[in-house]
Amino acid sequence: MQRLTLPTDATPPYVGGAGLLSTLIYPLQSEAEERAHAHGTLCAAALRLTTPDDAPFFLPAVLPFHAALADGGELFVDRLLNRIDVRDKAGAIATPAIWQSMHGKLDRLPQGMIRASMTEAFSKATSLDWFGGDDRNFRGRSWSPSLPVMHLICSFHFAIWNGHQEGHDVTLEQVLFNRNLQRAIVAGSNVFLPHVIKCWPRIQTKDLWLFQVQNTDLPVDENLGAAAR
């Protein structure tokens, strides 16, 4: 099992937010290099969103590596956003199974509606051109890589829903800068985790992620670099 621990308050908040997002985007052990690059890219993107006068953190604590990246030309953010979109759609397909695991058998549907199996959900996603290609392409390239972080995906979904209930949107910028939001997402992921394992017990343990808050006794994935430790 892989682990990610949010850093302490002494570290700029974007480091923890970038850790969550880069793990969401590239969760597999085989994607360690891509994950590390995404983490650095997101940290640099966060710096581009700040100015010295209104920075939501102590500027001298900014890591020189991230500052250098921020000055290093164009960032490949679109590719990261596309990956987040794939995870979001995989989470939408998984939600009914997880909800039933958490709350018991779902209520009866209105007359004329029927429940769709997971296979039918895959086919519908393909017919809507959510992922392109056929079902096998979706299963192999989108669905399977999403399972090790499905609990994190669900927690992001819940944070977004909760934000809507409170009358505001949850943005990527807030994920990067809001420590309380980051901690809430981590806490939520641990609520969803046992239900994800129950629904899909064949998830590869070596790829499965555990998320923690400020627990220095737990190791953190080395591939996120010193910034995330």
C-alpha positions as CSV (number, residue, x, y, z in Angstrom):
1,M,0.0,0.0,0.0
2,Q,1.2,3.5,-0.8
3,R,0.8,6.4,1.6
4,L,0.6,10.2,1.3
5,T,0.7,12.4,4.4
6,L,-0.2,16.0,4.2
7,P,2.7,18.2,5.3
8,T,2.7,20.4,8.5
9,D,1.7,24.0,8.6
10,A,5.3,25.0,8.2
11,T,5.1,23.9,4.6
12,P,3.3,26.1,2.0
13,P,-0.3,24.8,1.7
14,Y,0.0,24.2,-2.1
15,V,2.5,21.4,-1.4
16,G,-0.2,19.2,0.2
17,G,-2.9,20.1,-2.3
18,A,-0.5,19.3,-5.2
19,G,0.3,16.0,-3.5
20,L,-3.4,15.0,-3.4
21,L,-4.0,16.1,-7.0
22,S,-0.9,14.5,-8.5
23,T,-1.7,11.2,-6.8
24,L,-5.3,11.4,-8.1
25,I,-3.9,12.0,-11.6
26,Y,-1.1,9.4,-11.6
27,P,-1.9,6.8,-8.8
28,L,-0.1,3.7,-10.1
29,Q,3.4,2.7,-8.9
30,S,4.4,2.5,-12.5
31,E,3.5,6.2,-12.9
32,A,6.0,7.5,-10.2
33,E,7.9,9.7,-12.6
34,E,4.8,11.2,-14.1
35,R,3.4,11.8,-10.6
36,A,6.5,13.6,-9.4
37,H,6.4,15.8,-12.5
38,A,2.7,16.6,-12.0
39,H,3.4,17.5,-8.4
40,G,6.1,20.0,-9.4
41,T,4.0,21.4,-12.2
42,L,1.0,21.9,-9.8
43,C,3.2,23.6,-7.2
44,A,4.6,25.9,-9.9
45,A,1.0,26.6,-11.1
46,A,0.1,27.6,-7.6
47,L,2.9,30.0,-7.4
48,R,1.7,31.6,-10.7
49,L,-1.6,32.3,-8.9
50,T,0.0,34.3,-6.1
51,T,1.6,37.7,-5.6
52,P,3.9,38.7,-2.7
53,D,1.2,41.0,-1.3
54,D,-1.6,38.5,-1.1
55,A,0.2,35.2,-0.8
56,P,-1.8,32.9,1.6
57,F,1.5,31.6,3.0
58,F,4.9,32.8,4.2
59,L,6.8,33.5,1.0
60,P,10.3,32.8,2.4
61,A,9.1,29.2,2.9
62,V,8.5,28.7,-0.8
63,L,10.8,25.9,-2.1
64,P,13.4,27.1,-4.6
65,F,12.6,24.1,-6.8
66,H,9.0,25.2,-7.2
67,A,9.9,28.8,-7.7
68,A,12.3,27.8,-10.5
69,L,9.5,25.7,-12.1
70,A,7.2,28.6,-11.9
71,D,9.6,30.7,-14.0
72,G,10.3,27.8,-16.4
73,G,8.0,28.6,-19.3
74,E,4.6,27.0,-20.3
75,L,3.1,24.4,-18.0
76,F,1.3,21.4,-19.3
77,V,-1.8,21.9,-17.2
78,D,-4.4,20.8,-19.8
79,R,-3.1,17.2,-19.7
80,L,-3.5,17.2,-16.0
81,L,-7.0,18.6,-16.2
82,N,-8.0,15.9,-18.7
83,R,-6.8,13.2,-16.3
84,I,-8.8,14.8,-13.5
85,D,-11.9,14.6,-15.8
86,V,-11.3,10.9,-16.4
87,R,-11.1,10.2,-12.7
88,D,-14.3,12.3,-12.1
89,K,-16.2,10.2,-14.7
90,A,-14.9,7.0,-13.3
91,G,-16.2,8.1,-9.9
92,A,-19.6,8.9,-11.3
93,I,-19.9,5.3,-12.5
94,A,-18.7,3.9,-9.1
95,T,-21.0,6.0,-7.0
96,P,-24.1,3.8,-6.9
97,A,-22.2,0.7,-5.8
98,I,-20.4,2.7,-3.1
99,W,-23.6,4.3,-1.9
100,Q,-25.3,1.0,-1.6
101,S,-22.3,-0.4,0.3
102,M,-22.5,2.5,2.8
103,H,-26.3,2.8,3.2
104,G,-27.8,-0.6,2.2
105,K,-30.0,-1.5,-0.7
106,L,-31.1,1.5,-2.8
107,D,-34.7,2.6,-2.8
108,R,-36.9,1.4,-5.6
109,L,-36.6,3.4,-8.8
110,P,-39.6,5.3,-10.3
111,Q,-41.8,3.2,-12.6
112,G,-40.3,2.7,-16.0
113,M,-36.7,3.0,-14.8
114,I,-34.3,0.1,-14.3
115,R,-31.0,-0.3,-12.6
116,A,-27.9,-0.6,-14.8
117,S,-25.2,-3.1,-14.2
118,M,-21.6,-1.9,-14.1
119,T,-21.1,-3.4,-17.6
120,E,-24.1,-1.4,-18.9
121,A,-22.6,1.7,-17.2
122,F,-19.4,1.2,-19.1
123,S,-21.3,0.8,-22.4
124,K,-23.3,4.0,-21.7
125,A,-20.1,5.9,-20.9
126,T,-18.6,4.7,-24.2
127,S,-21.7,5.6,-26.1
128,L,-21.6,9.1,-24.7
129,D,-17.9,9.3,-25.8
130,W,-16.8,9.9,-22.3
131,F,-13.5,8.2,-22.9
132,G,-13.3,7.4,-26.6
133,G,-12.8,3.9,-28.1
134,D,-14.5,0.8,-26.8
135,D,-15.3,-0.6,-23.4
136,R,-12.0,-2.4,-23.2
137,N,-10.1,0.8,-23.8
138,F,-12.1,2.4,-20.9
139,R,-11.6,-0.5,-18.6
140,G,-7.9,-0.7,-19.1
141,R,-6.9,2.9,-19.5
142,S,-9.4,4.7,-17.3
143,W,-11.3,2.5,-15.0
144,S,-8.7,0.2,-13.6
145,P,-6.1,3.0,-12.8
146,S,-8.9,4.9,-11.0
147,L,-9.7,2.1,-8.5
148,P,-6.6,2.6,-6.2
149,V,-7.7,6.2,-5.6
150,M,-11.5,5.7,-5.9
151,H,-11.9,6.6,-2.2
152,L,-10.1,9.9,-2.9
153,I,-12.2,10.6,-6.0
154,C,-15.4,10.0,-3.9
155,S,-14.1,12.3,-1.2
156,F,-13.5,15.0,-3.8
157,H,-17.0,14.5,-5.1
158,F,-18.4,14.9,-1.6
159,A,-16.4,18.0,-1.0
160,I,-17.8,19.5,-4.2
161,W,-21.3,18.5,-3.3
162,N,-20.9,19.9,0.2
163,G,-19.6,23.2,-1.3
164,H,-22.7,23.4,-3.4
165,Q,-24.9,22.8,-0.4
166,E,-23.2,25.7,1.3
167,G,-23.6,27.9,-1.7
168,H,-20.1,28.0,-3.2
169,D,-18.0,26.1,-5.7
170,V,-14.9,24.0,-4.8
171,T,-12.2,24.9,-7.2
172,L,-8.7,23.5,-7.9
173,E,-7.3,26.7,-6.6
174,Q,-9.0,26.1,-3.2
175,V,-7.6,22.5,-3.2
176,L,-4.1,23.9,-3.6
177,F,-4.4,26.6,-0.9
178,N,-7.1,25.6,1.6
179,R,-5.6,23.4,4.3
180,N,-8.9,22.7,5.9
181,L,-10.4,21.5,2.6
182,Q,-7.3,19.3,2.1
183,R,-7.8,17.7,5.5
184,A,-11.5,17.2,5.0
185,I,-10.8,15.4,1.7
186,V,-8.2,13.2,3.4
187,A,-10.7,12.4,6.2
188,G,-13.4,11.6,3.7
189,S,-11.2,9.3,1.7
190,N,-10.7,7.1,4.8
191,V,-14.4,6.9,5.3
192,F,-14.9,5.7,1.7
193,L,-11.8,3.4,1.6
194,P,-13.4,0.2,3.2
195,H,-16.4,0.5,1.0
196,V,-14.2,0.7,-2.2
197,I,-12.3,-2.4,-1.0
198,K,-15.6,-4.2,-0.4
199,C,-17.0,-3.3,-3.8
200,W,-13.7,-4.1,-5.7
201,P,-11.7,-6.5,-3.6
202,R,-9.3,-7.3,-6.5
203,I,-7.7,-3.8,-6.4
204,Q,-3.9,-4.3,-6.4
205,T,-2.7,-3.7,-2.8
206,K,0.6,-2.4,-4.1
207,D,-1.2,0.4,-6.0
208,L,-3.8,1.2,-3.3
209,W,-3.3,4.6,-1.5
210,L,-3.8,5.5,2.1
211,F,-4.0,9.2,2.9
212,Q,-3.1,10.7,6.3
213,V,-2.9,14.1,8.0
214,Q,0.3,15.2,9.8
215,N,1.3,11.8,11.1
216,T,5.1,11.7,10.8
217,D,5.2,8.1,11.9
218,L,3.7,7.0,8.5
219,P,6.0,6.9,5.4
220,V,5.1,8.9,2.4
221,D,5.6,7.9,-1.2
222,E,9.2,8.9,-2.0
223,N,8.3,9.7,-5.5
224,L,6.5,12.9,-4.5
225,G,9.9,14.3,-3.6
226,A,11.2,16.1,-0.5
227,A,8.5,18.8,-0.8
228,A,5.8,16.3,0.1
229,R,7.6,14.8,3.1
